Amino acid sequence: SLADLSDFLHVISMMQERTGGESGENIVVLGDTICDLLFKRIERNEHFPNCISGLQANQLTNIIVSLAQMKLGRHADLLAVVSNKAQYTHNVAKLSRNDLTRTLWAFVNLGKVHTGMFTNILRRVRQNVWLVRLTTGDIGRVMWGSLQLMSIVEAYKEHTDIDAGNNNNNNNGGGLESIIIDRDTLEDDWVEKLQQESKETCLAMTNMFVRQANLQEQTSHSDESHGLAGSTQPRRLNPTAHQVSSILVGCEKFRVHKDDPRIKAICDCATNNHCLARGRVRDIAQILQSLQWMDVKDQVGIVMLCGERFLEIASQHGATTESPNYITTVLRSSVMMYPGNETVLSAYITAAEHILFDTTMRSPYENPTAYVSRCSAYDIGNFLWFMAMAKWWDEQAVNVLVERLLEHSVVESCAPSTASRILWSYVTLVSAAQAKETGNANGGGQQRHPSALLDDLFQEYGPKLLSEKLSPIDASCALYAYGKALYTRDLGIVDHLACLLNRYLRMKKKLTPQHIAEALWACARLTTMEKEADDDDDATMTTTTTVLRRSTGNTPPYTASAPYFAEQVALCNGTLTSYAISKTIWAMGKLKIYDSRLLLPLAKRAEEEASTFRANAVASTLIGLSKLKYKDTNGSRVVSSLTAQICRKEILRDSNHQVTSNVMFSLAQLRSLDEQAVVPVFKTLVGAMNKRLNEATPQAIALTLWAHSALGLPKPVQLVRRYAAETICMDNINDDDNGGMLPRSDEEILKAMMMNQKKTP
């Protein structure tokens, strides 16, 4: 009978499942034979008009599950006829919790959707009589199945919409037309209806999970307070990491707000029940990605537990921890929620080291090619981006990743957005490492990157940026990378990026003020470098683009966009941070963008945010204001506010000689402070320089001397004597008894400094 055949198919599929697919090919052949026989018996309606009615509801779903377990999706006709019969409400009503969830699982694994069956299963599990019976496992499986089937539906709809836009009437869809089993009976709004059903189901499952979690917690506290540890309690929640990830993915997909108490309840339940201790990397990836996409930043506990579990897995498996896609998702999501937070990210950084160098508890010997050999440009770009955002510099790790990036096959497969991320990440890493070594963290400094790897990266990945497919953020980050590296060999690419970003802004594309300010800053940096190249006889500084511009006298196209960038930053004045303000004002000064409509609101905002400025931001802002010849008027006190900020001990502690000398140089040019106010400021800044005198550079000392001379202040004798004695061998400089003036003239000292350097400081 059909019932016998259905049961027999179910039994051999269970054998196949429990042996991990090792039952042999004969089992699969037998399954094929039974499926063919079943369909033929059902199809012969003239002999068996009601034959399929003889099958119970659970036997119908057992056939669907068996097809999935034995990977017999090629029997699409049998799947369709069985699904059409099983979809009816009276059949779905007879199914158990296990039957319902396993049927969802089967459709996901077959990669097919029967909209009638899908809808009625979701409606069934939402009924109150069912909700109270659901276990944590049931909730997780329903959420997972619903989300997976909806992703199949949305992919199908997107493909068919593209075909319709291209007037493709073949509807072959590369086989996609067979994904929706009952597509011939669909209404026009079938996707929207399925989305609504899925949303209601996921929210119902989330509410039930939270309700059980809260009830368990309340009962537990009540029993403890009354000494009733052995009393009857509701079903104990023991969620797995996979179930928690499914619930959070559903919350993210259906826009549950980050402050919704359900999010906190889910995270607390996952933390208190130690479910993450058994989680897989892909579960951790989904949990972190969901929290990151929802912008949840107050659940540090679950993020740290995810990091500990990730580290545990990485220390056991090294490079074989998981596929690069899941690993980079874990790293990217964690650092996006807590950038630069050493406490939270320490476990992730250590895990990344284990994975990259393939070191485990069993094998401490490094094998740096085991992981990167499996990585694409996208994976390595995200790995580098994690290192940059986490402020983790490891020269060996960076070199291993970059060497992989320079392989021809990896370069060829790289997308424009990934190229932007790679260049931004590498330049940021190298700049941070160089600033740490030299103590030069000033945003306006002109240090160049000597690394040959950097030149190779720009040569290989720069041409990828000549694309219209870059997003506004990608274009801004790529432009920032060129400016940060002072890479002027491909200025045509810089022109393209600036024009593309200009066009995006005029089209009202969404972009943060920080990204616009960084693009403006990059234009100013590159313009400065081009001017240096014009005056430099070194042929390596000259490019074809520069030669053409010299001959025609044309302004670089990228600088033509700069005033518009400044205007767009100024429009966001109320939300600007100290970082964006300092970058913008510095760039406006370098590019000589004299526009009071832009400068005055920016200066006012700088005054309001002065307490948030760090030392290098103060220096950059004052440099820009001095070049624009800004004067505090109409009650404005931006210069005095920033000066007071730089003199604070905690701010001055993080500064360096370049920053403090630039501040003094700018104040001397601005002349906004009277002598009574400027003397204690200079005394404080020089005192800070004297404490680390051995770190002072000739340029910093020269700027400091000039500032004192310009304002008619006594020279910082100790600073000059130290420099003269150790750098230019002027041992006979002595303190003057009258006012601390130097016996040698400023001209003589500066002349000696000039002879000791390639250029005038």
N, C-alpha and C positions, 0 to 999 in steps of 0.2 A: 504494500500500500504506500501511498504518498507519505503517510505518517512514519512508516518504517524507514523509508528512504531518508526523510528529514532527520530522524533520530540517528540513523547510521552515519550520515554526513556530520552531524554534531559530534558524535563520539570520536570519529577519526580526526576531526579538527582539534579536539581537546588533546588527543595523543600528540598531534603535531606541535601544539602549543607547549605542552609540558616537557617535551623532549628538546625544546629549543630549535625546532625545525630539522632535527637530525633523524627523523623517522625513516628517511629514504625517499627516493623518487617514486617508489611504488605507491606510497600513500597519496602523493599529489596526483598521480595518474588515476588512482581509484576515486579521488575526489572529483576529478574532471568527469569521469564516467558517470558518477552518481548525479552530478549537476546536469549533464546532457540528458540523462534518463528522466530526471525530475521535470525539466522543461518540456520534453516531448510528451510526457504524460499529461502535463497541464495544458499544453497547446492543443491536444486532441479533444476539443470541446464537444465534437459530435458524439464521442463515446463517453466522455466524463464532463457533462455540462456543469456540474457543481463540484468537480473533484477537489478544487483548492479550498472549498468551504469545509472540507473534512479535516483540514489542518487547524490545530489550535493556534492562538495568538503567539504563544511562546515558541511554537514550532516554526512559525513564519519568521520570527526574529532570529531564531537559532540558525536558519538558513543564511540570513544576512550576515550574522556574526561569523559563521563558518567560512563564507566566501572571503571575509577579511583576514581571518586567522591563517587560511591556507593560500592567501594571495591569489585568489581566483577571480579577480575583478574582470577578467575577459568574458565572463558569463554575464554580460550586461543585460541580456534579454531575461534571464532568470531573475536577476536582481530587480528589474523593473516590474515584472509581473507579481513578484512576492511583495515588493514595497507598495504597489498599488492596492493590494488586498489588505496589507497590515496597517495601512495609514488610517483606516476608519476609527472613529472615536470609540466604538464599542470594543474593538480589538485592543487599542492602546490602553483602555481602562482595565483590561485583564492582565496587564504586564506588571511584573514586580519591579522594585527599585533596581535590582541587578539587571533585569532585562532592558529597562529603559536606558540606563547608563551604558551598557555594553552595546546597545544598538547605535547610540551616538558615536561611541568609539569606533564601531565597524564602518560607519559612513565616512568618518575622518580618514581612516586608514585606507579605504577604497578610493578616497579622493572624489567622492560623488555626493550629491545632495538630492534628496527627494523632499521637495518643499512641503508637501502635505504631511508626510511622516514627521519631518523636523518640527513643523508648527504644532502638531498635536502632542508630540512628546514634551515640548516645552510647556504647553498649557497644562498638561497632566502634572508635571512636577511642581507647578506653581500652586496647585490646589492645596488648601489648608490641611486637608487630611493627609496629604503626602509630605508637606513641608515639615511637620512635627516628627515624622519618622526618619527623615534624612540624617545619615551620619555625616561626619566631616568628609569622609572619602566620597560619599555620594555628591555632596555639595561641590567638591573640587572637580569631580569627573564631569558633572553637568556644566559647570562653568567652562572647563577646558573644551568639552565637546562643542558647546554652543559657540564659543569664540573661534575655534578652528573651522567649523562649518561656515560661519559668517565670513571668515577670511577667504574661503574658497568661493563663496557667492560673490563677494566684492571684486575678487580678481577676475571672475568670469564676466561680471557686468562691465568692468573697466575695459576688458578686451573687446567685448561686443560693441561698446561705445566708440572705441577707436576704429573698429571695422566700419561702423556706420558713418563716422566722420570721413573715412577714406572711400566711401561708396563701394565697400567690398560686400558684394551680395552672395559670395560663395558660401559664407558661414561655415567654413571648415574649421576655423579657429585652431588649427593644429591639434584637433581632437577635443578641443574644449566644448564643442557642442554636445558631447555626450556626458559632460559633468553633471548637468541638471537633468535628472532622470525624467521628471514629469514636465519638461519645458513646453510641451504642446498645449498644456492646460493653464499656463500662467497668465495672470492679469498684468496690466501695464505697470502697476505700482507694487509688484511682488517683492522687489528688493527692499523697499521702504517698510513694507509690512513685516518682512522677516527681521529687519533691523530692530523694529519696535518690539517684536516678540522676544528677540534675543536680549534686548536691553532690559525689559521687564523681568525676564528670568534671571539674568545676572544680578540685578539689584535685589530680587527676592532671595536669591541664594546668599548674597552678602549680608542682608538683614538677618537671615536665619543663623548664619555663622556668628555674627556679632551677638545676637540674642543668646545663643548657647554659651558663647564665651563669657558674657556678662552674668548670666544665670549661674554658671559654674563658679565664677569668681565670688559672687555674692553668697552662694551656698557654702563655699569653702570658708569664707570669712565668718559666716554665721556659725558654722559647726565648730570652728576653732574657738570662737568666743564662748560657746556654750559647752565645750568639751564633748561634742558629738562627732568625733572623728569617724565613727563606724556607722553613722546614719545613712539612710538612703539618699543618694544624690542623683541629679540628672546625668544623662550619658556624658562620660568624661571626654573632653576634646583632646585628641591626640593627632593634630594635623601634621601632615608631612610638608616638607619644603615645596614640593610640587603643587600641593593643594593651595598653600598660601600664595604661591606665585600666580596660580590661575585666578584666584580671587582678586589679587591686586591688578593683574592685567585687565580683568573685567571692569574694575573701578576706573582704571585709566581710560579704557576705550569709551566708556559711557560717561565720561566727564564728571566723576565724583570729585567735589572740590577738596583741595588739600587740607582744609580746616574741618572737614566733615569728621565728626567723632568716630565714624565707622573706620576710618583709616587708622586712627590711633588704636582702636580696639583690636584690629587685625594685627598690627605690628606688635602690640603688647602680648597678644595671644601667642604669636610666633616666638617671641622672646622668652616668655615664661614657660612654654612647653618644650623648649630645647629642640624644636623640630629641625632647625638649621644644622644641627650636629650630624644629620644624616642626609643633608642636601647635596645635590649634584651641582656642577658648575653652571649648567644651563638653567637650573632653578634659581641660583643666585643671580645670574644675569637678568632673568625676567623680573625678579623682585627689585633689583636696583634700578633697572631701566624704567619700570613702572613708577617707582618713587621719584625718579629724576624727571620723567615726563610730566608728572603731576606737580612738580616743584615742591615736594615735601622735604623740608630741611630740618625739621625738629625731631626726627626719629633717629637720632644718632646711634641709639642702642642696637637697632636691627642692622644698621649699616656696618657697625663694628663687628657684630657677630658674623655677618656675611664675610667680612674680611678675614676673620679668624678661621672660618671653615674653608675659605678659598686658599689660605696659606697652608692649612693642613693637607688639602688635596694636592697642592702644588709641590709640597715637600715630599710627598709620597710618589708622585708620578712625573715630576719634572716636565720635560717638553711634551709628553704625551698626556698632559692633564685633560685637555679637551681641544676641540677644533679652535683655530685662531679666531673665528668669528665670535664665539661665546666669550673667549678670554678678553678680547678687545672691548666687548660690550661691558663686561664687569669693570675693567679698568676705566673706560670712558665715563660710565655712569657714576662711579664712585667719586672721581675727581671733579666732575661737573657739579656735584652736590657740595663737595667740601674742598675746593681748590686750595692747595697750599697748606692744608691742615695736617700737620705732621702726625698728630695723635691718631686721627682717623685713618690716614693713608699709609701708616707705617707697615701694617700687615699686607696691604696690597702691593707696596713696593718690594717687600721681601719675597712675596709670592712671584712677582714678575721676574725677579732675579733668578729664582729657582727654575722658572719656565724657560727664560731666555738662554740660560747657560746649561740647562738640563742637569742641574744638580739635585740629588735626592738624598734622603737619609741613608739609603743603601749604597749610593754611588756619588761621592763628593767630587768626582773628577768632571771638569767642565767640558761641554761639547756644544759650543755656541752656534753650530750650524743645524742642529737637530730641529729646533723650532722654526727658525727663520726660513729654512728651506721649504716649509709648508705655507709660508705667508705670502699673500699678495701685497701689492702696493697699498691697498686700502688698509689691510691689517697692520702693516708696518707704520703707515702714516698715523693711525690711531695710537699705536704704541708710543711713537715719538711725541705725539700730542699729550698723552698721559704724563710722560716724563717732564714735558715743559710745564704743564699745569700743576703738577705735583712738586715742581722745583727740585727734581731729582736728577743730578748730573752724575753720570757714570761714563767716562770716556770710552772704556772698552765696549760697553753696551751700545753706545751711540755709533761707534765705528762698525760694529757687527751689523747693526740695522742698516746703516748707510751703504755698506758694501753690497748688501742684498738689493737695496734700492737701485744701485747702479748697474745691475744685471740687465741685459737687453730685453729679455722676456718680460721682466717686471715693468720696465719703462714703457714698453709698447702697450701694456694692458692698463696703464694708469689713466684714470679719468681726470678732467680738469679740476674738479673740486678737491680730489685727493692730492693733486700736485700742489694746490694752494696750501692745504693743511701740512704737507710735508715741508715745504719751504718755510712756512711760518714757524713750525715747531722746531726745526733745526736751527734757524737763526735765533730764536728765543733762547734755546738751550745754550748755544755757543756764546751769545751775548751775556747771559747770566753768569756763565763760567768765567768769561774774561773779566767782567765787572768785579767778580769775587776775588780774582787773582790780583787785579791792578788797583782795586778800590775805587774805580771810576764808574759810579752809577749815575752820572749826570746824563739826562736825556738829550742834551744838546751836544755832547762830546763827539769828536770826529774820529773815533777809533775805527780801524778797518779789521775785517776778519781775515787772518792770514791763511786759514785752513784751505788746503787744496781740495778737500772733500766738498767744501761749500761751493767753490767754483764749478766742480763737476756736477753738483746737484742743480745749480742754476742753469747750466748748459743743457742738461738732459731734460729737466722738468719745466724750465721757463717757457719753451715753445708750446707746451700743453695749455698755457694760460691764454693763448691767442684764440679764445673761444667765446662765443656768445652764450654758452650754457652755464657760465659761472653765476652763482647767486650773488646778491649784493654783499653778503658777509664774506664769501670766498674772494671776491674782487678786492675788498678792503684789506683782508688779511694778506693777500699776495702783494698788494702795493706796500703794505707795512713791512713785509719781509725784505723787499728791495730797498726800502729806505733804511731799515735797521742795519742791513748788511752793507749799505753804501755800494751796491752792485750797479755799476753804470755801463756795463758792456752791452746790454740789450735794452736801451732806453725806448726802443720802439714798443716793447712789451709794456713798459711803464706807461707810455702814452695810451696804449689800448686800454689798460686797466683803469686809468683815470677817466678816460672818456666813457667807458662802460659804466663806471660808478656814477659819473655825472648824469648819464642818461637814466639810470635807475632812480636816482633821487628826483629827477624831474618827472618821472612816472609815478612818484609817491610810493616807491617800494619801501618796505619796512626796513629800517636800519637804525641801530642804536647810536646815540651821540658819541659814544666812545669809539665806535668803528669809523665814523666820519672824521673825528678828530685825529685818529691814527693815520687815516689816508692823507689828510691835510699836512700832518707832521712829516710824513714820508716825502711828500712833494717838496717841502722846504729843505729837508736833508739832502735830497738828490740835487736840488738846484744849487745848493752850496757846494756840493762836490763837483758839479759841472763847471762852476765858476773857477774852482781850484784847478780843474783840468785845463781850462782856457789859458791859465797863467803858468802851467807846468810844461816843461820841455820833455818830460818823460813820455815816451811813445806808448807805454802800457796804459797810460791814463786816457788815451785818445781812442775813440771809437768812430765807426763810419757815421753814425748818427750825429755825433758831436761835430765832426768835420763839416757835414752838410749844414748844420745849424750855424757854425762859425761863418761859413761862406755866404750864407743867405741872410744872416743876422736875425733869423726868426726866433721868437720866444718858444721854449719847449712846450709842446701841447699840454703836457700834464700840469704845468704851472697855470695854464689858462683856466683850468677847472678849480684852482685853489680858492679864489674869492667866493665861488658858489659854495664850496665845502664849508668855508668859514661862516657864510650866511646861514647854512642849514644847521650848523652847531649852535649858532646864536638863537635860532628859533626855539631850541630846546632848553633855553636858559634856566628855566625853573627846575630842571631835573639834572643839571650838569654836576658831575663829581669833580673833585680836585684834579684827578688824573686828566679828564677831558679838558678842563679849563686850562691847565698848564700847557698841555700839548698844543692847544689852539692858539693861545696868546704867544707862545714861543714861535710857532710857525708863522703867525701874522707878522711878527717882528722880523723874522728872517726874510720873508717875502715882501716886506714893506707894504702890507695891506693897510693903508691908512683909511679907516672908515669909523667915524665916531659912533655911528648907529650900531655897529657891531661891538666895538671895543668897550664902550661905556657900560652896557649891560653885562658883558663878561667880567669887567673889573668889579662891578657891583656884586656879582655872584661870587667872585673870588674873595671879596671882603666878608661876605656872609659865611662862606665855607672855610675861612682861613684856619680855623681850629682843626680841620681835617687834613690839611696839607702836610705832606712829608717834606724832608729837607730838599730832595732833588726837584720836587714840584714847585717849591718856593723859588729856588734858583732859576728854573726854566721860566716861570711867570715873570720874575723881575727882569730877566734878560730880555724877554719880549717887550715888556713895558718900556724898558730903557731905549730899545731900538725904535720904538714908535713915539719916543719923546713924550710919554704920558705924564700928566700932571694931576695930582689930587685936587679936584675942584668940587664946588657945590656940596661940601660936606663929605666927600668921598675920602676914605682913609685906608684904601687897599694896601698901599705901600707900608704904612706903619703897622697895619694888622699882620701882614706877611712877615715883616721884620721881627715883630714880637714873637711870632710863631717859631721862626728859625732860632731864636735865642733860648727857647725852652730846652731844658737839659735833656729830656727824653728824645726830642727831635734832633738836637745837635749831636747826640750820641751816635745816631745813625748816619750822620753826614760824613763827608770826606773833604780833603783839601780843595778839590776841584769845585765842589759845591760852595763851600764857604768863600773861596776867592771870587767865584762868579757873583755871589751875593754882594760882596763888597764892591766889586767892579760896577755892578748895575746900580747900586745905591749912589756911587760917585757920579755916574752919568745922569741919574734921575734928579739928584739934588733936591729930593722932596722932604728930607729931614733937616732940621736946623742942627747946628753944631752941638747943642746941649743934648739932643736926642741921638745923634749919630755916634758920638764918642763912646758911650757905653756899649753900643752895638758892635762897633769895630773891636773894642777891647775884648768883648766876649768871644767874637769869632776868631780873633788872633790867638786868644788863650786856648781855644780848642785846637787850633793848628799847632801850637807849640807843644801840646801834650803828645802829638804824634808827628814830631818834627821830621823823623827819618823817612816818613812816607810822602813828604811834600815834593811836588814836581816843579821843575823850572817854570812852567807856564803858570801854575798856581801862585808861586812867589812873585812873578812879574806882575800879574794882575793885582795882587795885594799891594805891592809897592806903588803901582800907578794910582790905585784908589786913594791911598794915603796922601800921595803928592797932590792929586787933583783937589782934595778937600783941605789941604794944608795941615794935615795931622802929622804928629811925630811918627817917624818910621819904626816898624817893628824890628828893632835891632837884633834880637836873638834869632829871628827867622832868617834875616839876610846874612848874618855872620855865619850861621850854620851852613847855609847854601854856598856862600863864598869860600869857606874853608874847605868844604868837602867836594865841591863840584867844579869850581873854576879856579881853585888853588889861590885865592886871594886871602892869605893868612894874616895880612897886616891891617885888617879892618878892626877898629877899636870903637868902643862906645864913646860917644861925645858926652862930656860932663854936663853940657848945657842942653837940656831938653831931649836927650837921647837921639840927637841927629847924627848922621854918619859923616865922617870926615871926607869920604870920597863923594863925588857928585853922582846924582842919579844916572846921568849920561854914561859915566864910566862903568858903573855897575851893569847897566843894561847892555852896554857894548860888549862887556865880557860874557854876559849871558847869551847874546846873539852869536858870538863866535863859537859858543859851545853847542849850538843847535843848528839844524838845517835851515830853519826859518825863524823869522822874528816871532817871539811868543805873542 
